Amino acid sequence: MTEGSSGQSPADRTPSRGDAASSGLDRVREAAQRDPSLRFTALLHHVTPSLLEDAYHALKHDAAPGVDGETWVGYGEYLEDRIADLHARVHSGRYRAKPSKRAWIPKGDGRMRPLGIAALEDKIVQQAVVWVLNAIYESDFLGFSYGFRPGRRTHDALDALWVAIAERPVNWVLDCDIRSFFDTLDHERLMEFVGYRVADRRLLRLLRKWLRAAVPLAGEWRGGRRMDADDGGDAARGGHFAASGERLPPLRPRPVGGGLAEPSGTGRCLHRPLCRRLRRGLPAP
């Protein structure tokens, strides 16, 4: 990261209120760094009451409420009891993701972008899970990746781009965007990629609950899966990550002592050959 970067947002900071939770995530981070092929089988227990409380305090205090109408200040009343109840529901499987509230924000080209506003409890659990997953995936991401990463902002990416253009021989710059990426993202493909590193069934079920949460469309509540996800059309395939269109090979996990993680067997990440070429300064095929 280049100089001139500003500070982190509250949600980007490493949780610090629970020493046990932080040390547990440190062990996950160290294991992920030691072996990029490990699949973690026990992660949800890191979502502790202290981590959930950290997540609550990391949220924007004046954010718009979701469908439940719950505000940050209102939830803070009897916070300890509410966090304890939320923690019990998450770990017992009784937690249910609430529907997202639909809002529309203008885009630069005059169109409107749909925005889903999650309920407050959903935001709390999601932030806690983000911290757990960051402990794994931050060791996998490459240095030139800036999107949706803790402590990195668009201005940091622009700083790095400026340094690269000013200090290296650059003949052209490619600026591209995937149209309606989040609208057409294939949820099954996404979960398949998450499965390369995460084998905790309880955590995977939690992620699926959020993906399937309902949203209001045309005055009706619809399930979170895209309506075109099963029609076989281009939109259903648009969210696939594999550039070659290949199906990912099956995963054959083998337990490792302690139940912390397991090797990914024959599973391989299809983007790694491209990343290796980029690291060596070779053009993408």
Buried (B, 14 or more C-beta within 10 A) or exposed (E): EBEEBEEEEBBBBBBEBBEEBBEBBEEBBEBBBEEBBBBBBBBBEBBBBBBBBBBBBBBEEEEEBBBBEBBBEEBEEEEEEBBBEBBEBBBEEEBEBBBBBEEEEEEEEEEEEEEBBBBBBBBBBBBBBBBBBBBBBBBBBEEEEBEEBBBBBEEBBEBBBEEEEEEEEEEEEEEEEEEEEEEBBBBEBBBBBBBBBBBBEBBBEBBBBBBEBBBBEEEEEEEBEBEBBEEEEEBBEBBBBBEEEEEBEEBEBEEBEEEBBBBBBEBBBBEEBBBEEEEEEEEEE
